[in-house]
């Protein structure tokens, strides 16, 4: 009896499953918005966001979108990989940040400084939503919003 046949027979006796039919490991990350805080300091409005990655695998191609109060202009963003966008006239409606790969247990902080929202603005809080290309089994924690300052 050659080795190959003997191995197949031994495997059959132990109820082995061929490699091709074994279940594949599916990557799983859990990115979440841990906190969103807004504040008014002097003549600026700040929105601060903390994003966290947890679970078994790194979160690949992670992105966070921060929604800002209406009629504010972004003055500064304390995080590289971020871009402000807006509807018109120099005002910004949101900031999108490409965070790249987040390791398990890694947190990322970002701070956005804008002009003050107009006194008549309907909304003076900010909100954030985070996504990743790695499957996320708990999407309920991917969104957060601040209270009004």
C-alpha positions in Angstrom: 0.0 0.0 0.0 1.5 3.4 -0.9 1.6 6.3 1.5 -1.1 8.3 -0.2 -3.8 5.6 -0.1 -2.8 4.8 3.5 -3.3 8.5 4.4 -6.7 8.7 2.7 -7.8 5.6 4.5 -6.6 6.9 7.9 -8.3 10.1 7.2 -11.5 8.4 6.3 -11.4 6.4 9.5 -11.1 9.8 11.5 -13.9 11.4 9.5 -11.7 14.0 7.8 -13.2 16.6 5.6 -11.4 17.5 2.3 -9.7 20.9 2.5 -11.9 22.3 -0.3 -15.1 21.9 1.7 -13.9 23.3 5.0 -15.6 26.5 6.1 -13.4 29.5 5.3 -12.6 32.0 8.0 -14.6 35.2 7.4 -12.9 38.4 8.7 -14.9 40.3 11.3 -14.3 43.8 12.6 -16.5 46.0 14.7 -15.9 49.7 14.1 -17.8 52.1 16.3 -18.3 55.7 17.0 -17.3 55.9 20.7 -18.1 59.6 21.3 -19.2 62.7 19.5 -18.9 66.0 21.3 -19.6 69.6 20.2 -18.5 72.8 21.9 -18.4 76.5 21.4 -15.1 78.1 22.3 -14.6 81.8 21.6 -15.5 82.4 18.0 -15.3 78.7 16.9 -17.5 75.6 16.9 -15.7 72.3 17.5 -16.9 68.8 16.7 -14.7 66.0 18.3 -15.2 62.4 17.3 -13.6 59.2 18.6 -13.8 56.0 16.4 -12.7 52.6 17.7 -12.0 49.2 16.1 -12.7 45.9 18.0 -13.4 42.2 17.3 -11.1 39.6 15.7 -9.7 41.3 12.7 -8.4 44.7 11.6 -10.9 47.1 10.0 -9.8 47.7 6.4 -10.4 50.9 4.5 -12.1 52.6 7.4 -14.0 55.9 6.7 -15.8 58.3 8.9 -18.2 61.0 7.8 -19.0 63.9 10.2 -22.2 65.9 9.6 -21.9 69.5 10.7 -24.4 72.2 11.6 -25.8 74.1 8.6 -24.0 77.3 7.4 -20.6 76.7 9.0 -17.3 76.8 7.2 -14.5 74.4 8.2 -11.5 76.4 9.6 -9.3 73.4 10.5 -9.2 69.6 10.8 -6.8 68.0 13.3 -6.4 64.7 11.3 -4.8 63.9 8.0 -6.8 62.2 5.3 -9.9 64.4 5.8 -11.7 66.5 3.2 -14.5 69.0 3.8 -17.4 69.2 1.4 -20.4 71.4 1.3 -23.5 72.5 -0.5 -22.7 76.0 -1.6 -21.1 79.4 -0.9 -18.1 78.2 1.1 -20.1 76.5 3.7 -19.4 72.9 4.6 -22.1 70.2 5.3 -19.7 67.4 6.1 -16.2 66.2 6.6 -15.1 62.8 5.3 -11.9 61.1 6.6 -10.1 58.1 5.2 -8.7 56.4 8.2 -7.2 53.4 6.4 -6.6 50.2 8.4 -7.5 50.3 12.0 -5.9 47.5 14.2 -8.0 45.6 16.7 -8.2 47.8 19.8 -7.1 51.0 18.0 -8.9 54.3 18.5 -8.7 57.4 16.3 -9.6 60.9 17.4 -10.4 63.7 15.1 -11.3 67.3 15.8 -13.0 69.7 13.4 -13.0 73.5 14.0 -15.6 75.6 12.2 -17.0 79.1 12.2 -19.9 79.5 14.6 -23.3 78.3 13.5 -25.8 81.2 12.9 -28.0 81.9 16.0 -31.1 81.0 14.0 -29.6 77.6 12.9 -32.0 74.8 13.5 -29.2 72.4 14.5 -26.1 73.1 16.5 -24.9 69.5 17.1 -22.8 67.2 14.9 -23.0 63.6 14.1 -20.6 60.9 12.8 -21.0 57.6 10.9 -18.1 55.1 10.5 -17.8 52.2 7.9 -15.2 49.7 7.0 -14.6 47.2 4.1 -14.2 44.4 6.7 -17.6 42.9 7.6 -19.1 44.5 10.7 -21.5 42.3 12.6 -22.7 45.1 14.9 -23.7 48.2 12.8 -25.8 49.6 15.6 -22.7 51.3 17.1 -21.5 52.9 13.8 -23.4 56.2 14.4 -23.3 58.8 17.1 -24.3 62.4 17.6 -23.5 65.1 20.0 -25.7 67.1 22.2 -26.0 70.8 21.5 -23.4 72.8 23.3 
